[in-house]
Amino acid sequence: MKKEYDDDDGRTITEMNLDGMPFYEKEEIREHNKGIKKVKVSKKERQAMVRAAYLAMLPKFLITLGSFCLVALLIWLWLK
């Protein structure tokens, strides 16, 4: 038995679909993606791409790590 609510008028306030999910893809996007060719990448090229991605993330990681270390040092000095 389905519950009926007095305040429900049937309108949708916001869509609950997630963009990029396979069940939500629009027909135009599916047709466009069929025409895209898969890129063949060698093992050496793939390793170079992964290494470049890690090098791009390294400065942010080091800044974050340094910030945590600085906060830990300040807390240690404060509570000493």
N, CA, C and O atoms as a Maestro MAE file, in Angstrom:
{
 s_m_m2io_version
 :::
 2.0.0
}

f_m_ct {
 s_m_title
 :::
 protein
 m_atom[320] {
  # First column is atom index #
  i_m_mmod_type
  r_m_x_coord
  r_m_y_coord
  r_m_z_coord
  i_m_residue_number
  s_m_chain_name
  s_m_pdb_residue_name
  s_m_pdb_atom_name
  i_m_atomic_number
  :::
  1 25 0.845 -1.175 0.000 1 A "MET " " N  " 7
  2 3 0.000 0.000 0.000 1 A "MET " " CA " 6
  3 2 0.894 1.242 0.000 1 A "MET " " C  " 6
  4 15 1.773 1.380 0.850 1 A "MET " " O  " 8
  5 25 0.665 2.134 -0.948 2 A "LYS " " N  " 7
  6 3 1.459 3.346 -1.080 2 A "LYS " " CA " 6
  7 2 0.909 4.434 -0.166 2 A "LYS " " C  " 6
  8 15 -0.296 4.681 -0.117 2 A "LYS " " O  " 8
  9 25 1.827 5.079 0.558 3 A "LYS " " N  " 7
  10 3 1.407 6.160 1.454 3 A "LYS " " CA " 6
  11 2 1.074 7.404 0.644 3 A "LYS " " C  " 6
  12 15 1.715 7.688 -0.368 3 A "LYS " " O  " 8
  13 25 0.089 8.124 1.088 4 A "GLU " " N  " 7
  14 3 -0.261 9.391 0.462 4 A "GLU " " CA " 6
  15 2 -0.031 10.505 1.470 4 A "GLU " " C  " 6
  16 15 -0.423 10.392 2.632 4 A "GLU " " O  " 8
  17 25 0.598 11.568 1.026 5 A "TYR " " N  " 7
  18 3 0.900 12.699 1.889 5 A "TYR " " CA " 6
  19 2 0.063 13.896 1.463 5 A "TYR " " C  " 6
  20 15 -0.136 14.138 0.273 5 A "TYR " " O  " 8
  21 25 -0.417 14.630 2.436 6 A "ASP " " N  " 7
  22 3 -1.261 15.786 2.149 6 A "ASP " " CA " 6
  23 2 -0.486 16.920 1.488 6 A "ASP " " C  " 6
  24 15 -1.038 17.663 0.677 6 A "ASP " " O  " 8
  25 25 0.801 17.053 1.837 7 A "ASP " " N  " 7
  26 3 1.585 18.167 1.318 7 A "ASP " " CA " 6
  27 2 2.282 17.842 0.001 7 A "ASP " " C  " 6
  28 15 3.006 18.690 -0.521 7 A "ASP " " O  " 8
  29 25 2.091 16.655 -0.549 8 A "ASP " " N  " 7
  30 3 2.736 16.269 -1.802 8 A "ASP " " CA " 6
  31 2 1.842 16.644 -2.966 8 A "ASP " " C  " 6
  32 15 0.746 16.107 -3.119 8 A "ASP " " O  " 8
  33 25 2.324 17.586 -3.798 9 A "ASP " " N  " 7
  34 3 1.537 17.977 -4.958 9 A "ASP " " CA " 6
  35 2 2.094 17.390 -6.254 9 A "ASP " " C  " 6
  36 15 1.597 17.703 -7.336 9 A "ASP " " O  " 8
  37 25 3.130 16.533 -6.155 10 A "GLY " " N  " 7
  38 3 3.642 15.839 -7.330 10 A "GLY " " CA " 6
  39 2 4.772 16.554 -8.051 10 A "GLY " " C  " 6
  40 15 5.329 16.015 -9.008 10 A "GLY " " O  " 8
  41 25 5.120 17.758 -7.612 11 A "ARG " " N  " 7
  42 3 6.202 18.484 -8.290 11 A "ARG " " CA " 6
  43 2 7.555 17.919 -7.879 11 A "ARG " " C  " 6
  44 15 7.716 17.400 -6.774 11 A "ARG " " O  " 8
  45 25 8.531 18.027 -8.786 12 A "THR " " N  " 7
  46 3 9.895 17.636 -8.475 12 A "THR " " CA " 6
  47 2 10.679 18.900 -8.176 12 A "THR " " C  " 6
  48 15 10.779 19.783 -9.028 12 A "THR " " O  " 8
  49 25 11.232 18.998 -6.983 13 A "ILE " " N  " 7
  50 3 11.992 20.181 -6.599 13 A "ILE " " CA " 6
  51 2 13.374 20.131 -7.237 13 A "ILE " " C  " 6
  52 15 13.835 21.122 -7.802 13 A "ILE " " O  " 8
  53 25 14.022 19.003 -7.151 14 A "THR " " N  " 7
  54 3 15.327 18.848 -7.786 14 A "THR " " CA " 6
  55 2 15.450 17.424 -8.306 14 A "THR " " C  " 6
  56 15 14.909 16.489 -7.717 14 A "THR " " O  " 8
  57 25 16.163 17.267 -9.408 15 A "GLU " " N  " 7
  58 3 16.369 15.940 -9.957 15 A "GLU " " CA " 6
  59 2 17.403 15.211 -9.119 15 A "GLU " " C  " 6
  60 15 18.399 15.808 -8.708 15 A "GLU " " O  " 8
  61 25 17.188 13.963 -8.867 16 A "MET " " N  " 7
  62 3 18.097 13.168 -8.063 16 A "MET " " CA " 6
  63 2 19.028 12.314 -8.934 16 A "MET " " C  " 6
  64 15 19.737 11.446 -8.425 16 A "MET " " O  " 8
  65 25 19.021 12.566 -10.239 17 A "ASN " " N  " 7
  66 3 19.901 11.824 -11.140 17 A "ASN " " CA " 6
  67 2 21.321 12.353 -11.031 17 A "ASN " " C  " 6
  68 15 21.521 13.544 -10.790 17 A "ASN " " O  " 8
  69 25 22.297 11.496 -11.204 18 A "LEU " " N  " 7
  70 3 23.700 11.885 -11.146 18 A "LEU " " CA " 6
  71 2 24.269 11.928 -12.550 18 A "LEU " " C  " 6
  72 15 24.183 10.949 -13.291 18 A "LEU " " O  " 8
  73 25 24.848 13.057 -12.916 19 A "ASP " " N  " 7
  74 3 25.470 13.156 -14.228 19 A "ASP " " CA " 6
  75 2 26.613 12.162 -14.337 19 A "ASP " " C  " 6
  76 15 27.371 11.977 -13.386 19 A "ASP " " O  " 8
  77 25 26.740 11.526 -15.485 20 A "GLY " " N  " 7
  78 3 27.827 10.598 -15.716 20 A "GLY " " CA " 6
  79 2 27.497 9.158 -15.383 20 A "GLY " " C  " 6
  80 15 28.265 8.258 -15.725 20 A "GLY " " O  " 8
  81 25 26.384 8.920 -14.730 21 A "MET " " N  " 7
  82 3 26.004 7.545 -14.416 21 A "MET " " CA " 6
  83 2 25.449 6.893 -15.685 21 A "MET " " C  " 6
  84 15 24.758 7.556 -16.459 21 A "MET " " O  " 8
  85 25 25.734 5.620 -15.908 22 A "PRO " " N  " 7
  86 3 25.321 4.975 -17.160 22 A "PRO " " CA " 6
  87 2 23.810 4.969 -17.367 22 A "PRO " " C  " 6
  88 15 23.350 5.044 -18.507 22 A "PRO " " O  " 8
  89 25 23.032 4.883 -16.300 23 A "PHE " " N  " 7
  90 3 21.581 4.840 -16.452 23 A "PHE " " CA " 6
  91 2 20.996 6.215 -16.743 23 A "PHE " " C  " 6
  92 15 19.813 6.320 -17.068 23 A "PHE " " O  " 8
  93 25 21.800 7.273 -16.633 24 A "TYR " " N  " 7
  94 3 21.301 8.626 -16.814 24 A "TYR " " CA " 6
  95 2 21.788 9.267 -18.110 24 A "TYR " " C  " 6
  96 15 21.319 10.346 -18.472 24 A "TYR " " O  " 8
  97 25 22.711 8.630 -18.809 25 A "GLU " " N  " 7
  98 3 23.279 9.241 -20.015 25 A "GLU " " CA " 6
  99 2 22.193 9.516 -21.049 25 A "GLU " " C  " 6
  100 15 21.315 8.689 -21.298 25 A "GLU " " O  " 8
  101 25 22.280 10.682 -21.631 26 A "LYS " " N  " 7
  102 3 21.333 11.049 -22.673 26 A "LYS " " CA " 6
  103 2 21.736 10.380 -23.983 26 A "LYS " " C  " 6
  104 15 22.883 9.968 -24.157 26 A "LYS " " O  " 8
  105 25 20.803 10.280 -24.876 27 A "GLU " " N  " 7
  106 3 21.035 9.589 -26.146 27 A "GLU " " CA " 6
  107 2 22.126 10.271 -26.961 27 A "GLU " " C  " 6
  108 15 22.937 9.596 -27.596 27 A "GLU " " O  " 8
  109 25 22.156 11.615 -26.950 28 A "GLU " " N  " 7
  110 3 23.177 12.329 -27.732 28 A "GLU " " CA " 6
  111 2 24.578 12.011 -27.222 28 A "GLU " " C  " 6
  112 15 25.512 11.853 -28.009 28 A "GLU " " O  " 8
  113 25 24.719 11.918 -25.902 29 A "ILE " " N  " 7
  114 3 26.029 11.633 -25.316 29 A "ILE " " CA " 6
  115 2 26.461 10.221 -25.665 29 A "ILE " " C  " 6
  116 15 27.628 9.987 -25.981 29 A "ILE " " O  " 8
  117 25 25.521 9.269 -25.610 30 A "ARG " " N  " 7
  118 3 25.853 7.889 -25.961 30 A "ARG " " CA " 6
  119 2 26.297 7.791 -27.411 30 A "ARG " " C  " 6
  120 15 27.259 7.088 -27.719 30 A "ARG " " O  " 8
  121 25 25.607 8.488 -28.301 31 A "GLU " " N  " 7
  122 3 25.973 8.466 -29.717 31 A "GLU " " CA " 6
  123 2 27.344 9.101 -29.930 31 A "GLU " " C  " 6
  124 15 28.143 8.607 -30.726 31 A "GLU " " O  " 8
  125 25 27.618 10.196 -29.219 32 A "HIS " " N  " 7
  126 3 28.906 10.873 -29.346 32 A "HIS " " CA " 6
  127 2 30.038 9.979 -28.846 32 A "HIS " " C  " 6
  128 15 31.098 9.919 -29.468 32 A "HIS " " O  " 8
  129 25 29.821 9.281 -27.722 33 A "ASN " " N  " 7
  130 3 30.858 8.432 -27.152 33 A "ASN " " CA " 6
  131 2 31.157 7.213 -28.013 33 A "ASN " " C  " 6
  132 15 32.264 6.677 -27.955 33 A "ASN " " O  " 8
  133 25 30.189 6.763 -28.811 34 A "LYS " " N  " 7
  134 3 30.426 5.617 -29.697 34 A "LYS " " CA " 6
  135 2 31.464 5.953 -30.760 34 A "LYS " " C  " 6
  136 15 32.218 5.079 -31.189 34 A "LYS " " O  " 8
  137 25 31.507 7.215 -31.189 35 A "GLY " " N  " 7
  138 3 32.429 7.629 -32.241 35 A "GLY " " CA " 6
  139 2 33.853 7.864 -31.755 35 A "GLY " " C  " 6
  140 15 34.769 7.972 -32.571 35 A "GLY " " O  " 8
  141 25 34.057 7.943 -30.450 36 A "ILE " " N  " 7
  142 3 35.391 8.203 -29.911 36 A "ILE " " CA " 6
  143 2 36.209 6.927 -29.946 36 A "ILE " " C  " 6
  144 15 35.762 5.871 -29.500 36 A "ILE " " O  " 8
  145 25 37.419 7.040 -30.485 37 A "LYS " " N  " 7
  146 3 38.295 5.876 -30.565 37 A "LYS " " CA " 6
  147 2 39.091 5.742 -29.273 37 A "LYS " " C  " 6
  148 15 39.448 6.739 -28.645 37 A "LYS " " O  " 8
  149 25 39.361 4.512 -28.888 38 A "LYS " " N  " 7
  150 3 40.202 4.241 -27.725 38 A "LYS " " CA " 6
  151 2 41.655 4.502 -28.123 38 A "LYS " " C  " 6
  152 15 42.090 4.121 -29.210 38 A "LYS " " O  " 8
  153 25 42.385 5.145 -27.242 39 A "VAL " " N  " 7
  154 3 43.785 5.465 -27.508 39 A "VAL " " CA " 6
  155 2 44.642 4.304 -27.030 39 A "VAL " " C  " 6
  156 15 44.506 3.846 -25.895 39 A "VAL " " O  " 8
  157 25 45.515 3.835 -27.893 40 A "LYS " " N  " 7
  158 3 46.435 2.760 -27.539 40 A "LYS " " CA " 6
  159 2 47.690 3.406 -26.958 40 A "LYS " " C  " 6
  160 15 48.342 4.215 -27.618 40 A "LYS " " O  " 8
  161 25 48.025 3.041 -25.714 41 A "VAL " " N  " 7
  162 3 49.172 3.622 -25.040 41 A "VAL " " CA " 6
  163 2 50.101 2.481 -24.637 41 A "VAL " " C  " 6
  164 15 49.665 1.465 -24.095 41 A "VAL " " O  " 8
  165 25 51.388 2.672 -24.913 42 A "SER " " N  " 7
  166 3 52.348 1.642 -24.533 42 A "SER " " CA " 6
  167 2 52.602 1.699 -23.028 42 A "SER " " C  " 6
  168 15 52.220 2.658 -22.358 42 A "SER " " O  " 8
  169 25 53.242 0.673 -22.515 43 A "LYS " " N  " 7
  170 3 53.522 0.592 -21.081 43 A "LYS " " CA " 6
  171 2 54.435 1.736 -20.651 43 A "LYS " " C  " 6
  172 15 54.254 2.307 -19.575 43 A "LYS " " O  " 8
  173 25 55.403 2.067 -21.480 44 A "LYS " " N  " 7
  174 3 56.343 3.146 -21.163 44 A "LYS " " CA " 6
  175 2 55.628 4.499 -21.126 44 A "LYS " " C  " 6
  176 15 55.882 5.317 -20.241 44 A "LYS " " O  " 8
  177 25 54.730 4.730 -22.098 45 A "GLU " " N  " 7
  178 3 53.977 5.986 -22.124 45 A "GLU " " CA " 6
  179 2 53.036 6.096 -20.924 45 A "GLU " " C  " 6
  180 15 52.868 7.170 -20.345 45 A "GLU " " O  " 8
  181 25 52.423 4.962 -20.560 46 A "ARG " " N  " 7
  182 3 51.525 4.963 -19.406 46 A "ARG " " CA " 6
  183 2 52.288 5.286 -18.129 46 A "ARG " " C  " 6
  184 15 51.813 6.064 -17.303 46 A "ARG " " O  " 8
  185 25 53.468 4.695 -17.961 47 A "GLN " " N  " 7
  186 3 54.286 4.979 -16.785 47 A "GLN " " CA " 6
  187 2 54.696 6.448 -16.748 47 A "GLN " " C  " 6
  188 15 54.736 7.055 -15.678 47 A "GLN " " O  " 8
  189 25 54.998 7.018 -17.908 48 A "ALA " " N  " 7
  190 3 55.372 8.431 -17.965 48 A "ALA " " CA " 6
  191 2 54.184 9.326 -17.584 48 A "ALA " " C  " 6
  192 15 54.363 10.346 -16.918 48 A "ALA " " O  " 8
  193 25 52.980 8.944 -18.004 49 A "MET " " N  " 7
  194 3 51.795 9.730 -17.651 49 A "MET " " CA " 6
  195 2 51.507 9.654 -16.153 49 A "MET " " C  " 6
  196 15 51.161 10.659 -15.532 49 A "MET " " O  " 8
  197 25 51.650 8.468 -15.578 50 A "VAL " " N  " 7
  198 3 51.420 8.311 -14.140 50 A "VAL " " CA " 6
  199 2 52.455 9.104 -13.354 50 A "VAL " " C  " 6
  200 15 52.119 9.773 -12.376 50 A "VAL " " O  " 8
  201 25 53.723 9.030 -13.780 51 A "ARG " " N  " 7
  202 3 54.790 9.772 -13.108 51 A "ARG " " CA " 6
  203 2 54.525 11.276 -13.188 51 A "ARG " " C  " 6
  204 15 54.723 11.993 -12.207 51 A "ARG " " O  " 8
  205 25 54.084 11.751 -14.340 52 A "ALA " " N  " 7
  206 3 53.782 13.183 -14.498 52 A "ALA " " CA " 6
  207 2 52.612 13.600 -13.611 52 A "ALA " " C  " 6
  208 15 52.616 14.699 -13.055 52 A "ALA " " O  " 8
  209 25 51.612 12.731 -13.476 53 A "ALA " " N  " 7
  210 3 50.474 13.045 -12.607 53 A "ALA " " CA " 6
  211 2 50.920 13.147 -11.159 53 A "ALA " " C  " 6
  212 15 50.513 14.064 -10.446 53 A "ALA " " O  " 8
  213 25 51.759 12.203 -10.718 54 A "TYR " " N  " 7
  214 3 52.271 12.265 -9.344 54 A "TYR " " CA " 6
  215 2 53.121 13.510 -9.126 54 A "TYR " " C  " 6
  216 15 53.036 14.138 -8.071 54 A "TYR " " O  " 8
  217 25 53.935 13.871 -10.104 55 A "LEU " " N  " 7
  218 3 54.754 15.078 -9.961 55 A "LEU " " CA " 6
  219 2 53.887 16.332 -9.905 55 A "LEU " " C  " 6
  220 15 54.247 17.306 -9.244 55 A "LEU " " O  " 8
  221 25 52.762 16.312 -10.588 56 A "ALA " " N  " 7
  222 3 51.859 17.462 -10.548 56 A "ALA " " CA " 6
  223 2 51.186 17.579 -9.182 56 A "ALA " " C  " 6
  224 15 50.893 18.685 -8.726 56 A "ALA " " O  " 8
  225 25 50.939 16.438 -8.524 57 A "MET " " N  " 7
  226 3 50.289 16.449 -7.206 57 A "MET " " CA " 6
  227 2 51.278 16.653 -6.062 57 A "MET " " C  " 6
  228 15 50.863 16.982 -4.950 57 A "MET " " O  " 8
  229 25 52.562 16.466 -6.305 58 A "LEU " " N  " 7
  230 3 53.576 16.500 -5.255 58 A "LEU " " CA " 6
  231 2 53.618 17.818 -4.476 58 A "LEU " " C  " 6
  232 15 53.664 17.764 -3.247 58 A "LEU " " O  " 8
  233 25 53.605 18.997 -5.108 59 A "PRO " " N  " 7
  234 3 53.660 20.242 -4.326 59 A "PRO " " CA " 6
  235 2 52.493 20.390 -3.346 59 A "PRO " " C  " 6
  236 15 52.699 20.793 -2.201 59 A "PRO " " O  " 8
  237 25 51.282 20.070 -3.779 60 A "LYS " " N  " 7
  238 3 50.132 20.176 -2.876 60 A "LYS " " CA " 6
  239 2 50.271 19.202 -1.715 60 A "LYS " " C  " 6
  240 15 49.949 19.540 -0.575 60 A "LYS " " O  " 8
  241 25 50.748 17.998 -1.999 61 A "PHE " " N  " 7
  242 3 50.931 17.002 -0.946 61 A "PHE " " CA " 6
  243 2 51.970 17.467 0.066 61 A "PHE " " C  " 6
  244 15 51.771 17.333 1.273 61 A "PHE " " O  " 8
  245 25 53.076 18.012 -0.426 62 A "LEU " " N  " 7
  246 3 54.127 18.473 0.479 62 A "LEU " " CA " 6
  247 2 53.666 19.652 1.334 62 A "LEU " " C  " 6
  248 15 54.000 19.726 2.517 62 A "LEU " " O  " 8
  249 25 52.914 20.561 0.754 63 A "ILE " " N  " 7
  250 3 52.381 21.696 1.512 63 A "ILE " " CA " 6
  251 2 51.426 21.197 2.589 63 A "ILE " " C  " 6
  252 15 51.476 21.667 3.726 63 A "ILE " " O  " 8
  253 25 50.563 20.257 2.247 64 A "THR " " N  " 7
  254 3 49.622 19.699 3.226 64 A "THR " " CA " 6
  255 2 50.369 18.977 4.335 64 A "THR " " C  " 6
  256 15 50.061 19.163 5.513 64 A "THR " " O  " 8
  257 25 51.340 18.159 3.976 65 A "LEU " " N  " 7
  258 3 52.130 17.429 4.965 65 A "LEU " " CA " 6
  259 2 52.891 18.389 5.877 65 A "LEU " " C  " 6
  260 15 52.934 18.202 7.093 65 A "LEU " " O  " 8
  261 25 53.490 19.418 5.278 66 A "GLY " " N  " 7
  262 3 54.201 20.421 6.064 66 A "GLY " " CA " 6
  263 2 53.280 21.168 7.013 66 A "GLY " " C  " 6
  264 15 53.663 21.486 8.139 66 A "GLY " " O  " 8
  265 25 52.067 21.447 6.558 67 A "SER " " N  " 7
  266 3 51.094 22.140 7.419 67 A "SER " " CA " 6
  267 2 50.726 21.276 8.621 67 A "SER " " C  " 6
  268 15 50.659 21.767 9.747 67 A "SER " " O  " 8
  269 25 50.490 19.995 8.380 68 A "PHE " " N  " 7
  270 3 50.175 19.096 9.496 68 A "PHE " " CA " 6
  271 2 51.344 19.004 10.473 68 A "PHE " " C  " 6
  272 15 51.142 19.003 11.688 68 A "PHE " " O  " 8
  273 25 52.563 18.927 9.947 69 A "CYS " " N  " 7
  274 3 53.735 18.859 10.824 69 A "CYS " " CA " 6
  275 2 53.884 20.149 11.638 69 A "CYS " " C  " 6
  276 15 54.207 20.098 12.825 69 A "CYS " " O  " 8
  277 25 53.652 21.293 11.009 70 A "LEU " " N  " 7
  278 3 53.745 22.570 11.702 70 A "LEU " " CA " 6
  279 2 52.701 22.668 12.816 70 A "LEU " " C  " 6
  280 15 53.010 23.118 13.920 70 A "LEU " " O  " 8
  281 25 51.479 22.253 12.533 71 A "VAL " " N  " 7
  282 3 50.432 22.280 13.549 71 A "VAL " " CA " 6
  283 2 50.774 21.327 14.687 71 A "VAL " " C  " 6
  284 15 50.583 21.669 15.854 71 A "VAL " " O  " 8
  285 25 51.276 20.141 14.366 72 A "ALA " " N  " 7
  286 3 51.665 19.185 15.410 72 A "ALA " " CA " 6
  287 2 52.787 19.770 16.272 72 A "ALA " " C  " 6
  288 15 52.769 19.620 17.494 72 A "ALA " " O  " 8
  289 25 53.754 20.430 15.651 73 A "LEU " " N  " 7
  290 3 54.855 21.049 16.389 73 A "LEU " " CA " 6
  291 2 54.337 22.160 17.296 73 A "LEU " " C  " 6
  292 15 54.750 22.252 18.453 73 A "LEU " " O  " 8
  293 25 53.448 22.997 16.795 74 A "LEU " " N  " 7
  294 3 52.881 24.070 17.601 74 A "LEU " " CA " 6
  295 2 52.076 23.525 18.775 74 A "LEU " " C  " 6
  296 15 52.154 24.059 19.882 74 A "LEU " " O  " 8
  297 25 51.312 22.478 18.544 75 A "ILE " " N  " 7
  298 3 50.550 21.859 19.636 75 A "ILE " " CA " 6
  299 2 51.502 21.276 20.665 75 A "ILE " " C  " 6
  300 15 51.281 21.423 21.867 75 A "ILE " " O  " 8
  301 25 52.558 20.617 20.209 76 A "TRP " " N  " 7
  302 3 53.533 20.008 21.134 76 A "TRP " " CA " 6
  303 2 54.215 21.085 21.971 76 A "TRP " " C  " 6
  304 15 54.389 20.911 23.178 76 A "TRP " " O  " 8
  305 25 54.608 22.206 21.339 77 A "LEU " " N  " 7
  306 3 55.240 23.295 22.071 77 A "LEU " " CA " 6
  307 2 54.257 23.950 23.050 77 A "LEU " " C  " 6
  308 15 54.647 24.306 24.162 77 A "LEU " " O  " 8
  309 25 53.011 24.111 22.659 78 A "TRP " " N  " 7
  310 3 52.026 24.742 23.493 78 A "TRP " " CA " 6
  311 2 51.752 23.910 24.754 78 A "TRP " " C  " 6
  312 15 51.646 24.450 25.856 78 A "TRP " " O  " 8
  313 25 51.640 22.592 24.573 79 A "LEU " " N  " 7
  314 3 51.279 21.726 25.703 79 A "LEU " " CA " 6
  315 2 52.460 21.285 26.511 79 A "LEU " " C  " 6
  316 15 52.291 20.617 27.531 79 A "LEU " " O  " 8
  317 25 53.649 21.633 26.094 80 A "LYS " " N  " 7
  318 3 54.864 21.205 26.815 80 A "LYS " " CA " 6
  319 2 55.026 21.962 28.098 80 A "LYS " " C  " 6
  320 15 55.988 21.735 28.832 80 A "LYS " " O  " 8
  :::
 }
 m_bond[319] {
  # First column is bond index #
  i_m_from
  i_m_to
  i_m_order
  :::
  1 1 2 1
  2 2 3 1
  3 3 4 2
  4 3 5 1
  5 5 6 1
  6 6 7 1
  7 7 8 2
  8 7 9 1
  9 9 10 1
  10 10 11 1
  11 11 12 2
  12 11 13 1
  13 13 14 1
  14 14 15 1
  15 15 16 2
  16 15 17 1
  17 17 18 1
  18 18 19 1
  19 19 20 2
  20 19 21 1
  21 21 22 1
  22 22 23 1
  23 23 24 2
  24 23 25 1
  25 25 26 1
  26 26 27 1
  27 27 28 2
  28 27 29 1
  29 29 30 1
  30 30 31 1
  31 31 32 2
  32 31 33 1
  33 33 34 1
  34 34 35 1
  35 35 36 2
  36 35 37 1
  37 37 38 1
  38 38 39 1
  39 39 40 2
  40 39 41 1
  41 41 42 1
  42 42 43 1
  43 43 44 2
  44 43 45 1
  45 45 46 1
  46 46 47 1
  47 47 48 2
  48 47 49 1
  49 49 50 1
  50 50 51 1
  51 51 52 2
  52 51 53 1
  53 53 54 1
  54 54 55 1
  55 55 56 2
  56 55 57 1
  57 57 58 1
  58 58 59 1
  59 59 60 2
  60 59 61 1
  61 61 62 1
  62 62 63 1
  63 63 64 2
  64 63 65 1
  65 65 66 1
  66 66 67 1
  67 67 68 2
  68 67 69 1
  69 69 70 1
  70 70 71 1
  71 71 72 2
  72 71 73 1
  73 73 74 1
  74 74 75 1
  75 75 76 2
  76 75 77 1
  77 77 78 1
  78 78 79 1
  79 79 80 2
  80 79 81 1
  81 81 82 1
  82 82 83 1
  83 83 84 2
  84 83 85 1
  85 85 86 1
  86 86 87 1
  87 87 88 2
  88 87 89 1
  89 89 90 1
  90 90 91 1
  91 91 92 2
  92 91 93 1
  93 93 94 1
  94 94 95 1
  95 95 96 2
  96 95 97 1
  97 97 98 1
  98 98 99 1
  99 99 100 2
  100 99 101 1
  101 101 102 1
  102 102 103 1
  103 103 104 2
  104 103 105 1
  105 105 106 1
  106 106 107 1
  107 107 108 2
  108 107 109 1
  109 109 110 1
  110 110 111 1
  111 111 112 2
  112 111 113 1
  113 113 114 1
  114 114 115 1
  115 115 116 2
  116 115 117 1
  117 117 118 1
  118 118 119 1
  119 119 120 2
  120 119 121 1
  121 121 122 1
  122 122 123 1
  123 123 124 2
  124 123 125 1
  125 125 126 1
  126 126 127 1
  127 127 128 2
  128 127 129 1
  129 129 130 1
  130 130 131 1
  131 131 132 2
  132 131 133 1
  133 133 134 1
  134 134 135 1
  135 135 136 2
  136 135 137 1
  137 137 138 1
  138 138 139 1
  139 139 140 2
  140 139 141 1
  141 141 142 1
  142 142 143 1
  143 143 144 2
  144 143 145 1
  145 145 146 1
  146 146 147 1
  147 147 148 2
  148 147 149 1
  149 149 150 1
  150 150 151 1
  151 151 152 2
  152 151 153 1
  153 153 154 1
  154 154 155 1
  155 155 156 2
  156 155 157 1
  157 157 158 1
  158 158 159 1
  159 159 160 2
  160 159 161 1
  161 161 162 1
  162 162 163 1
  163 163 164 2
  164 163 165 1
  165 165 166 1
  166 166 167 1
  167 167 168 2
  168 167 169 1
  169 169 170 1
  170 170 171 1
  171 171 172 2
  172 171 173 1
  173 173 174 1
  174 174 175 1
  175 175 176 2
  176 175 177 1
  177 177 178 1
  178 178 179 1
  179 179 180 2
  180 179 181 1
  181 181 182 1
  182 182 183 1
  183 183 184 2
  184 183 185 1
  185 185 186 1
  186 186 187 1
  187 187 188 2
  188 187 189 1
  189 189 190 1
  190 190 191 1
  191 191 192 2
  192 191 193 1
  193 193 194 1
  194 194 195 1
  195 195 196 2
  196 195 197 1
  197 197 198 1
  198 198 199 1
  199 199 200 2
  200 199 201 1
  201 201 202 1
  202 202 203 1
  203 203 204 2
  204 203 205 1
  205 205 206 1
  206 206 207 1
  207 207 208 2
  208 207 209 1
  209 209 210 1
  210 210 211 1
  211 211 212 2
  212 211 213 1
  213 213 214 1
  214 214 215 1
  215 215 216 2
  216 215 217 1
  217 217 218 1
  218 218 219 1
  219 219 220 2
  220 219 221 1
  221 221 222 1
  222 222 223 1
  223 223 224 2
  224 223 225 1
  225 225 226 1
  226 226 227 1
  227 227 228 2
  228 227 229 1
  229 229 230 1
  230 230 231 1
  231 231 232 2
  232 231 233 1
  233 233 234 1
  234 234 235 1
  235 235 236 2
  236 235 237 1
  237 237 238 1
  238 238 239 1
  239 239 240 2
  240 239 241 1
  241 241 242 1
  242 242 243 1
  243 243 244 2
  244 243 245 1
  245 245 246 1
  246 246 247 1
  247 247 248 2
  248 247 249 1
  249 249 250 1
  250 250 251 1
  251 251 252 2
  252 251 253 1
  253 253 254 1
  254 254 255 1
  255 255 256 2
  256 255 257 1
  257 257 258 1
  258 258 259 1
  259 259 260 2
  260 259 261 1
  261 261 262 1
  262 262 263 1
  263 263 264 2
  264 263 265 1
  265 265 266 1
  266 266 267 1
  267 267 268 2
  268 267 269 1
  269 269 270 1
  270 270 271 1
  271 271 272 2
  272 271 273 1
  273 273 274 1
  274 274 275 1
  275 275 276 2
  276 275 277 1
  277 277 278 1
  278 278 279 1
  279 279 280 2
  280 279 281 1
  281 281 282 1
  282 282 283 1
  283 283 284 2
  284 283 285 1
  285 285 286 1
  286 286 287 1
  287 287 288 2
  288 287 289 1
  289 289 290 1
  290 290 291 1
  291 291 292 2
  292 291 293 1
  293 293 294 1
  294 294 295 1
  295 295 296 2
  296 295 297 1
  297 297 298 1
  298 298 299 1
  299 299 300 2
  300 299 301 1
  301 301 302 1
  302 302 303 1
  303 303 304 2
  304 303 305 1
  305 305 306 1
  306 306 307 1
  307 307 308 2
  308 307 309 1
  309 309 310 1
  310 310 311 1
  311 311 312 2
  312 311 313 1
  313 313 314 1
  314 314 315 1
  315 315 316 2
  316 315 317 1
  317 317 318 1
  318 318 319 1
  319 319 320 2
  :::
 }
}
